[in-house]
Amino acid sequence: MEHVKLPNNWGGCCYYDEANKIRFDPPVYEQRYSAVLRLLDLEYWTASMKKIVEFGCAEMKLFRLLRSLPAVEKILEVDIDDRLLTQCRNSVKPLLVDYVAPSPKPLTVEVWRGDISASHECLEGTDAVIGIEIIEHLHQSVLDKVPENVFGFIRPKVAFFSTPNAEYNVLFDGLLANGFRHDDHKFEWTRTQFEEWASSICQRYPDYCVKYFGIGPAPPGSEAIGCVSQMAVFVRKDFLSGLPDPPTKTPPSSVVDVRTDEPQQGESSKTKYWFDRETREVMAVLPPQEASAGDEEEDEDEDEDEDVVGGFYRGGDMDEGWTLEKELNLDIDNGSSDGEQEEDDGDLLDIPIPEEMVRAMRVRNDSGNFEEDEEAELRNGEYWLIVREEYPVAPPDERTAEQRVRDEALYQLRRLRNFGEDFFNPEQQAYLIPLHAVHNCMGTEQATMEQVRTIVTEEGYRITAEDMICLPMEYSSDEDAVDDFAEYDVDERFVGTEEDGTNECPNRAVEGLSLAEDNATWD
């Protein structure tokens, strides 16, 4: 399990705002999504993650990221709230780009109304199980059945569970009447309690081992309470033992560890930057900020997925290079809701809503156990399919590897040529495109610079001593040329010649036609 770790770059993401409230940038729910996605995309096992099941998927925001994994072929989104799933069913539909540029691999997405504690045949053959901020919504009787279903029936290669860290609550002001961060929470665990729960699963199912990570660090000076959210990563031992050893990488020395949230000795407190060769992104590491002792609750979570929970931090930190699209930032992310409008939006109506309707209209109902009777519990174990989507698949590419490289190189050359003034040299009246620019743009096909040089030369293009591909100006023929700025007389087409005598009156030729005789003209 020593190779199961996250790149460290979440240092400095926790701070106090002007109102002395704790804030996270990026939000903690994004950090959770990032952690799961990065772990699933670890180089030495990402090819094995073909079928993924997410329990408690709610609005299915994580799906948009899971579908980007290179090997995934099937994704199951499971939640107890069928009304919410029906409302958000369009979230899993293929996008326009999926039809314009279909993927070479198949992808099937199924949305199921189901219970994390109940078994169903649709869960068989799952490689990864995800349960983000769900177990704290379960009653004890339901929670006790989760290990049997996940680790006894499904038996995934990897399973992720996250839950709030109760120790972090001392920094929040304004917990709910139940003493928790959300009104549907049945409990909130400390790091020790979470570790005991995870360890008991490994004792019951000895073919699994576990490792802990913290998500959402504490502000400087409060590191002892852990992170706001805690995650346990379970890995099946036989799967782990069959994996190749990943290549060792030396992390940049300028990165701040999220566990300390302080610069290394001798380092400057200014913002540091480093280039991640794996993600090809520039990372920024913010300096630690001094914070006052005031403790305020933060709106880090987007929906009742809510405050992230803290945890054990025994792995690596997190990689800020990966960033969620801003579309994931819903209104609730920043503490606002659909009902919080600007002042000029008009008066809001104060309409009393029965408690039963309020429960039914919850944004998320992870536990499914608001009604504590046997009938409700029996219904929770039911599974039914809400929607199934099969994504377009590109036809098989029958080209040879050499031909694919050639086509890609020439395509990138033409694409860069269309940039116009970026590469145009007025002195030579030609386009000078750097050879390395063509090579760097060939992301889909692996080729060396010499291969690209050979392809360009064979196509008849000249390469200068400075490795610049010379493309001459292309002139269109005079016959096809159109002067966009010329003045044209629209009546010229009606002017006849002196021989036929029609130049005196352009309309004389059609003067005798009636509407009935020329229907096409008057259509």
PECOR-V408735 format. One record per helix or strand. SS is the DSSP state (H for helix, E for strand). FROM is the first residue (numbers start at 0). LEN is the number of residues. If there is no record, write none. Layout:
ss: [SS:SS]
from: [FROM:FROM]
len: [LEN:LEN]
//
This chain:
ss: [E:E:H:H:E:H:E:H:H:H:E:E:H:E:H:H:E:H:E:H:E:H:E:H:E:E:E:H:H:H:H:H:E:E:H:H:E:E:H:H:E:E:H:H]
from: [13:21:27:45:50:62:73:81:88:95:102:107:120:127:134:139:157:165:188:190:207:222:228:236:271:280:309:325:330:342:354:373:383:392:400:419:423:429:434:448:461:467:489:507]
len: [3:3:13:3:5:4:6:6:4:5:1:6:3:5:3:15:8:6:1:14:8:3:8:5:5:5:1:3:4:3:6:7:7:1:17:3:2:5:7:10:2:5:5:3]
//
